[in-house]
Amino acid sequence: MKGRLLKVNDYWLVAYNDAEGLFQRLPLHPYDIQEIEEQEKVFDNIEARIAAYPDIHFEFELFWETGIEVPFDVAKLKTKCYCGHTNICDCGLE
């Protein structure tokens, strides 16, 4: 699916339109959030890069870890980087 990566109140979300055309939001997968935090150490302002290229491809995934009683849906990014590029990234990361 296609969506937009955005940060709202310190939470990373993916906004998209569902099959009926209704606007929906899903939390970003915790592992993708960790990747963004790692890229914050490399790039000066990763949030500005993401805001410049917010369109992403993602898939639905059920997330569950030890300590979580009920699994929940998250958006798992299918991009190679978190600046929004899908096929070729010019960020320098592969």
C-alpha positions in Angstrom: 0.0 0.0 0.0 0.9 3.6 -0.3 0.8 6.1 2.6 2.5 9.1 4.1 5.0 8.9 7.0 4.4 11.6 9.6 5.2 12.4 13.2 2.4 13.4 15.5 3.2 14.2 19.2 6.5 12.3 19.1 4.8 9.2 17.6 5.6 8.0 14.1 2.5 7.1 12.1 1.6 6.1 8.6 -1.5 7.8 7.1 -3.4 6.2 4.2 -6.8 5.8 2.6 -8.4 2.4 3.1 -10.5 0.5 0.5 -13.5 2.7 1.2 -11.4 5.8 0.8 -11.5 6.7 4.5 -8.5 8.3 6.0 -6.7 6.0 8.5 -3.6 6.0 10.6 -1.4 3.2 11.8 1.5 3.3 14.2 4.9 2.6 12.6 6.5 -0.7 13.3 8.9 -0.4 16.3 11.8 -1.7 14.3 11.3 1.0 11.7 11.3 3.6 14.4 14.6 2.2 15.7 16.0 2.6 12.1 14.9 6.2 12.0 16.5 6.8 15.4 19.8 5.3 14.0 19.6 7.6 10.9 19.1 10.6 13.2 22.7 9.9 14.3 23.9 10.1 10.7 21.8 12.9 9.2 21.5 16.4 10.6 17.7 16.5 10.5 16.0 13.3 9.5 12.6 14.7 10.2 13.1 17.4 7.5 14.2 14.7 5.0 11.1 12.6 5.8 8.9 15.7 5.5 10.4 16.4 2.1 9.6 12.9 0.9 6.7 11.6 3.0 5.2 9.2 0.5 6.1 5.6 1.4 5.1 2.0 0.6 4.1 -0.2 3.5 2.4 -3.4 4.4 0.2 -4.3 7.4 1.9 -6.5 10.0 0.7 -7.8 13.3 3.2 -6.8 16.0 3.8 -8.8 19.2 6.7 -9.0 21.6 7.1 -10.6 25.0 5.2 -8.5 27.5 2.5 -7.4 25.1 -0.7 -9.2 25.8 -2.6 -8.6 22.6 -0.9 -8.2 19.2 -1.8 -5.1 17.2 -1.5 -3.9 13.6 1.4 -1.7 12.6 2.7 -0.3 9.3 6.0 -2.1 8.2 7.9 0.1 5.7 8.9 -1.5 2.4 11.3 1.3 1.5 15.1 1.0 1.4 15.5 4.1 3.4 13.4 6.4 5.5 13.6 9.5 3.3 10.8 8.2 1.1 12.7 6.7 -1.8 11.5 3.3 -2.9 13.8 2.1 -5.7 16.9 4.2 -5.6 18.1 6.1 -2.6 20.3 9.2 -3.0 20.8 9.4 0.8 23.9 7.4 0.6 22.5 4.4 2.6 21.9 1.0 1.1 
